[in-house]
Each structure stands twice: as C-alpha cells, then as structure tokens.
Amino acid sequence: MKIYFGVCGIGLGHAGRCVPIANRLRERGAEVLFSTYQDAVEYIKEEGYHIVEPPSMGAMVKPDGTIDFRQTVVNPGPFLAAFTFMRQVETEIRFMRSFKPDVVVSDSRVSPLLAARTLGIPNLCIVNQFQIIIPRKKRLLRLAKIVDTGELAIIGGIWVNCTVPLLIPDFPPPYTISTGNLKMPESYFKHVRFVGPILPTYPEDLPSRDEIREYLGFEKDKPLIFVPISGPIKERAYIIEVLKEIFRTFPYDYQIVMSTGSPSNPVEVVKCRHFTIYNWIPNRFEYLKACDLVISRAGHGTLMQSIHYGKPMILIPTPSHTEQTNNAKRAQEMGIAEVIEQSDANKENLLKTVNKVLFDDSYKMNVEKIREKTVGMNGLKVIVDTIIDVAKGKRAKNLL
C-alpha cells in the first residue's frame, strides 16, 4: 500500500497532524511519500520520511508577524501566482506518476487533489478552513468580495469532490472550534465529516498530572503555564521576543515553560528561575497534561489539543490572520479562553488575564464539559481507517 501526502508546509500545524497518520500507516506496512515545502520540510524529514518539494506559495508578513494581504496579492501578483499554481499541479502529477500511490491525501492543498484526479487516483482531503478569508477592512473590501465569490465556488467545489467526505479534524456542532472558517453552502455539508482531533498521544496514554510534574521537576502546588508558540517563523518571531521579556519579570508564584517551535534547532534550554525556554519540546503532550493553563497563538491544532486535554487558554492570534482570529473568538464565546490582541500584550494585561483564567473556575469547568462530550472522538483512528478502506477499493458511499 502506497500513500502520498500533499501537505501545506506553511507552519507545522498541517504537518503535525499528518505525521501521526503516516506513522500509523507505516506501522501497518504502508510506504509513505510526502509532498510539502517551507517550514514543514525539515520537520517531516526528521520524522524519517522521504519528501518531494513542489513550488511553494505563501503569505507576505510584516516585521511584527501581521499577515500583509495587500503585499501577498501584489507579490507575486495574480499572473505569477496562477503560473506557480499550474507548476505545482504539473509537478505533483510527475511525482505521483513516479511513486504510483494507491491513495492521495491532501491536507489543505488543492494541487495534489487536481493531480490525483487527472491521474484517476483515489483521494481524500483533511481541512479545517473551507476558504481563504480576507479581513473586512475598508482598504481590502473589494479584494474580500472577489475572493468570497470566486474562491468559494472554485476551491470549495474541489474540497467536497473527493473520493470520501471532506474530513474535518474538529468537534461536531455545537462544539466546533473552526465554525467561523467553515462557511459553505448548505448542500456541501452532506459531504463533510467531523472526525475529532488528530493526536499522536492521548491523555489516557500518559501518567497522571502529578506523576508527570514530579519527573519533569515541577512543584505540584504552583500553577504551571505552558506556552507553545507555533506558526511560520516570521509570524512567531515577534511575539516570542515580547513574551520572553514579559515572563522574565513574571511573579515567581508561577512556573512557565515556553517552546519557540523550532524543531530544526537543537533542543536547547534557557532557564531563568521560574521560566524555562526550549527551542523544541518533543514530549509536548506531557507538558500539556501537566500544565494548568496554555498561552499560545490561536492555531487550530493547538486549540484542539488543549481542549482534548482539558486546559483553558489565553490566546494571542497573529494580527490580520483571519483563521486564528475566528478560532480565538469562538474559544472565547465558548468560555474556555480569553483573547489578548498582540498590540495589548504587556505584563500588566497578561498577568491580569492569567489570574482571571486560573482562579475563575468557569473556564476549567467549560473546557471539561466539552472534553466530556467529545472524549470518545479519535480523529487519528478514523482517518487511518478511512485511508486504508479507500486503498482497498471500498466505495465512497460506504464511508459516509
């Protein structure tokens, strides 16, 4: 059985949920090839997989990590972007002809799906954002309208025409985190399946919270704050430096662990009494189970992991990143998180919000309620089983 993964390589969120799927498939004897680019390349190579790299496209970013939609549209420009996309499809066709996969799995990428359909290869798609959403700012309003009308019809149709229903690694309503990013025609929802989070390690696989704290060297009676910062390096660099300065002067009543999200760097440690900084934490789920609070960007993967582990959050979404903004707003509406805008991220605001979330029991109670309602969902198992069924030639209607 040969499986071809076409994974969005911007940041590590998409790769981070596809690698556990690939690991399970590899354990069952499958041969796996990844097609990806940018941030994900070294991470996936470190996991022991072969990679092919198609031409890549990404968003332009300002020095403070803000997504610059205007520059993204201007550079490379619509003509060059369309040319690059066509090169992507042609390259994917060439890669697939050489590898001869039984199934093509796309995570948030259109070109592998088009290539697979051109070659008649069964395909499926994992996605938590149905379309690109441009901020409704006055200077971007015209662009937003163009994207809404054109892209929903084109890309949306590609997502839902896979061999099996569109697989969304989120909780079903009313607990869906990515609600604001999944706006689609009513008729499309019959082609959608909510499968739950894709986690390599589930809470029940780990020792108890107190046991983990003991062998990791944390005090049991002091609040532990886990700060996993993820995303493309240009988006996370600014907020990492801001948070470093804040946490260095935080009260010693708190224990704080930060990961700067750099798997390609050595796992170096910088300790400042109550504050520890890692470039990368391979055993992040131990820290997630041991902690009392998560402070992070508002990426979908981090939110799903935190909820499944029953952890309230403080979210600092990347400015102008509409997916993260929608995720953060939804988590706040559900009473499981507070949101701080990056421009308001200072010691006073952060400390005030930390105390609010930690000492108001409603945040913990709300996230535990969602966890209890969804605890039986295992997106990893569902997707692995679906891929195997497709590879065996089972008809799509049997997989609904």
Sequence and secondary structure as in RCSB ss.txt:
>XXXX:A:sequence
MKIYFGVCGIGLGHAGRCVPIANRLRERGAEVLFSTYQDAVEYIKEEGYHIVEPPSMGAMVKPDGTIDFRQTVVN
PGPFLAAFTFMRQVETEIRFMRSFKPDVVVSDSRVSPLLAARTLGIPNLCIVNQFQIIIPRKKRLLRLAKIVDTG
ELAIIGGIWVNCTVPLLIPDFPPPYTISTGNLKMPESYFKHVRFVGPILPTYPEDLPSRDEIREYLGFEKDKPLI
FVPISGPIKERAYIIEVLKEIFRTFPYDYQIVMSTGSPSNPVEVVKCRHFTIYNWIPNRFEYLKACDLVISRAGH
GTLMQSIHYGKPMILIPTPSHTEQTNNAKRAQEMGIAEVIEQSDANKENLLKTVNKVLFDDSYKMNVEKIREKTV
GMNGLKVIVDTIIDVAKGKRAKNLL
>XXXX:A:secstr
 EEEEEE  SSSHHHHHHHHHHHHHHHTT EEEEE  TTHHHHHHHTT EEE        B TTS B HHHHHHT
T HHHHHHHHHHHHHHHHHHHHHH  SEEEEES SHHHHHHHHHT  EEEE S SS      GGGHHHHHHHHHH
HHHHHHHHHHTSSS EEE S  TTS S GGG    GGGGGGEEE     SS GGGS  HHHHHHHHT  SSS EE
EEE  S HHHHHHHHHHHHHHHHTS TTSEEEEE   TTS   EEEETTEEEES  TTHHHHHHH SEEEE   H
HHHHHHHHTT  EEE   TT HHHHHHHHHHHHTTSEEE  GGG SHHHHHHHHHHHHH HHHHHHHHHHHHHHT
T  HHHHHHHHHHHHHTT  GGGG 
